[in-house]
Amino acid sequence: MTATQTSLHHHVSDMKAATDHILGAVKRQAEDGEVQKVPEVSALTRRIETTLQMQSQALESELKRIGQTPTDSLKDIVTAVTGTVTGLYDKVRSHPVSRNLRDNYTALSLAAVSNSMLHVTALAADDAAVASLALRNMDELAPLIIQLGEAILPVVERELAADFSPKAGSAHIALENVRKVWAKG
């Protein structure tokens, strides 16, 4: 295998391992009773799960086309590191639905930037198929990240009601303020 092929293989394999790890966490969340109690969050979690499943399958197809399978040792390292972080989050949750949304926002943001890195790698390696896949993955993740960012605010407001009586409409005001901040970018 040439240096170019090796580099591309490693990047695709890394992306597949990361996608699969995020998918595993999202699948667990989709089955969580607390998530299922919030219909809009449950539906969003299922959309994320479906998207990640399709992306994982597409990455697997690209690995087969390239002629390689995922690097098990790298996958094990990624899973061990991210699994440890996920496990720690699971132990400290007091409001799991908002934390799930936050963790998913973070994970999908990582997946989006990782796909941008895969995209430039594929362009540099002159592999139009992988470049197109990475760009398509980013295009699918971006609206999910936005939806997560907006879905979390009313969930936080509802969860705060267990601790104190939050000012009504706080989530709506916060959403407008957040949108203003992002619009400046």
C-alpha positions as CSV (number, residue, x, y, z in Angstrom):
1,M,0.0,0.0,0.0
2,T,1.3,3.5,-0.8
3,A,1.8,6.2,1.8
4,T,-1.3,8.0,0.3
5,Q,-3.4,4.8,0.6
6,T,-2.2,4.1,4.1
7,S,-3.0,7.7,5.3
8,L,-6.4,7.6,3.7
9,H,-7.1,4.2,5.2
10,H,-6.2,5.4,8.7
11,H,-8.4,8.4,8.4
12,V,-11.4,6.5,7.1
13,S,-10.8,3.8,9.8
14,D,-10.6,6.5,12.5
15,M,-13.8,8.1,11.3
16,K,-15.6,4.7,11.3
17,A,-14.4,3.9,14.8
18,A,-15.5,7.3,16.1
19,T,-18.9,7.0,14.3
20,D,-19.5,3.6,15.7
21,H,-18.6,4.6,19.2
22,I,-21.0,7.6,19.1
23,L,-23.7,5.4,17.6
24,G,-23.3,2.9,20.5
25,A,-23.9,5.7,23.0
26,V,-26.9,7.1,21.1
27,K,-28.4,3.6,20.8
28,R,-28.3,3.3,24.6
29,Q,-29.9,6.7,25.0
30,A,-32.7,5.9,22.6
31,E,-33.6,3.0,24.8
32,D,-33.4,5.1,28.0
33,G,-36.8,5.5,29.7
34,E,-36.1,9.2,30.6
35,V,-35.3,10.0,27.0
36,Q,-38.5,8.3,25.8
37,K,-40.5,10.4,28.2
38,V,-39.6,13.5,26.1
39,P,-41.1,12.8,22.6
40,E,-39.1,15.5,20.7
41,V,-35.9,14.4,22.3
42,S,-36.7,10.7,21.6
43,A,-37.4,11.5,18.0
44,L,-34.2,13.5,17.6
45,T,-32.2,10.7,19.2
46,R,-33.7,8.2,16.8
47,R,-32.8,10.5,13.8
48,I,-29.2,10.8,15.1
49,E,-29.1,7.0,15.5
50,T,-30.4,6.4,11.9
51,T,-28.0,9.0,10.5
52,L,-25.0,7.5,12.3
53,Q,-26.0,4.0,11.2
54,M,-26.0,5.1,7.5
55,Q,-22.7,6.9,7.9
56,S,-21.1,3.9,9.5
57,Q,-22.3,1.6,6.7
58,A,-21.0,4.1,4.1
59,L,-17.6,4.3,5.8
60,E,-17.5,0.5,5.9
61,S,-18.2,0.4,2.2
62,E,-15.4,2.8,1.5
63,L,-13.0,0.8,3.6
64,K,-13.9,-2.3,1.5
65,R,-13.4,-0.3,-1.7
66,I,-10.0,0.9,-0.5
67,G,-9.3,-2.8,0.1
68,Q,-8.8,-2.6,3.9
69,T,-10.7,-3.3,7.0
70,P,-10.8,-1.1,10.1
71,T,-7.7,-1.1,12.2
72,D,-8.7,-3.1,15.3
73,S,-6.0,-1.7,17.6
74,L,-6.9,1.9,16.7
75,K,-10.6,1.1,17.1
76,D,-9.8,-0.4,20.5
77,I,-7.9,2.7,21.6
78,V,-10.6,5.1,20.4
79,T,-13.3,3.0,22.1
80,A,-11.3,2.7,25.4
81,V,-10.6,6.5,25.6
82,T,-14.1,7.6,24.6
83,G,-15.7,4.8,26.5
84,T,-14.0,5.9,29.7
85,V,-15.2,9.5,29.2
86,T,-18.7,8.2,28.5
87,G,-18.6,6.0,31.6
88,L,-17.6,8.9,33.8
89,Y,-20.5,11.0,32.4
90,D,-22.9,8.2,33.1
91,K,-21.8,8.2,36.8
92,V,-22.2,11.9,37.4
93,R,-25.5,12.6,35.7
94,S,-28.2,14.3,37.8
95,H,-30.3,15.3,34.9
96,P,-29.6,12.6,32.3
97,V,-31.7,13.9,29.4
98,S,-30.0,17.4,29.2
99,R,-26.6,15.7,29.7
100,N,-27.4,13.3,26.9
101,L,-28.2,16.2,24.6
102,R,-25.1,18.0,25.6
103,D,-22.9,14.9,25.1
104,N,-24.5,14.3,21.7
105,Y,-23.9,17.9,20.7
106,T,-20.3,17.5,21.7
107,A,-19.9,14.1,20.0
108,L,-21.6,15.2,16.7
109,S,-19.4,18.3,16.7
110,L,-16.4,16.1,17.0
111,A,-17.7,13.9,14.2
112,A,-18.3,17.0,12.0
113,V,-14.8,18.3,12.4
114,S,-13.4,14.8,12.0
115,N,-15.3,14.5,8.7
116,S,-13.8,17.9,7.6
117,M,-10.4,16.4,8.3
118,L,-11.3,13.3,6.3
119,H,-12.6,15.5,3.5
120,V,-9.3,17.4,3.1
121,T,-7.3,14.1,3.4
122,A,-9.4,12.5,0.7
123,L,-9.0,15.6,-1.6
124,A,-5.3,15.5,-1.0
125,A,-5.2,11.8,-1.8
126,D,-7.4,12.5,-4.9
127,D,-10.1,10.1,-3.7
128,A,-13.4,11.7,-4.9
129,A,-15.6,9.0,-3.3
130,V,-14.2,9.5,0.2
131,A,-14.2,13.3,-0.2
132,S,-17.8,13.2,-1.2
133,L,-18.8,10.9,1.6
134,A,-17.1,13.1,4.3
135,L,-18.8,16.2,2.9
136,R,-22.1,14.5,2.8
137,N,-21.6,13.3,6.4
138,M,-20.9,16.9,7.5
139,D,-24.0,18.0,5.7
140,E,-26.1,15.5,7.6
141,L,-24.6,16.2,10.9
142,A,-24.8,20.0,10.8
143,P,-28.6,20.3,11.1
144,L,-28.6,17.6,13.9
145,I,-26.1,19.7,15.9
146,I,-28.3,22.8,15.5
147,Q,-31.4,20.8,16.6
148,L,-29.5,19.5,19.6
149,G,-28.4,23.0,20.6
150,E,-32.0,24.2,20.4
151,A,-33.6,21.1,22.0
152,I,-31.5,21.2,25.1
153,L,-32.8,24.5,26.4
154,P,-36.4,23.6,27.1
155,V,-35.2,20.3,28.6
156,V,-32.9,22.2,31.0
157,E,-35.8,24.4,32.0
158,R,-38.0,21.4,32.7
159,E,-35.3,19.6,34.7
160,L,-34.6,22.7,36.8
161,A,-38.2,22.4,38.0
162,A,-37.1,19.5,40.2
163,D,-34.7,21.9,42.0
164,F,-36.6,25.2,42.0
165,S,-39.4,27.0,40.2
166,P,-37.7,28.4,37.1
167,K,-38.9,31.6,35.5
168,A,-41.4,30.7,32.8
169,G,-40.1,31.3,29.3
170,S,-36.5,31.1,30.2
171,A,-35.7,28.5,27.5
172,H,-37.4,30.7,24.9
173,I,-35.4,33.8,25.9
174,A,-32.2,31.7,26.1
175,L,-32.8,30.3,22.6
176,E,-33.3,33.8,21.1
177,N,-30.1,35.0,22.9
178,V,-28.1,32.0,21.6
179,R,-29.3,32.5,18.1
180,K,-28.2,36.1,18.2
181,V,-24.7,35.1,19.4
182,W,-24.4,32.5,16.6
183,A,-25.7,35.0,14.0
184,K,-22.7,37.3,14.8
185,G,-20.3,34.5,13.7
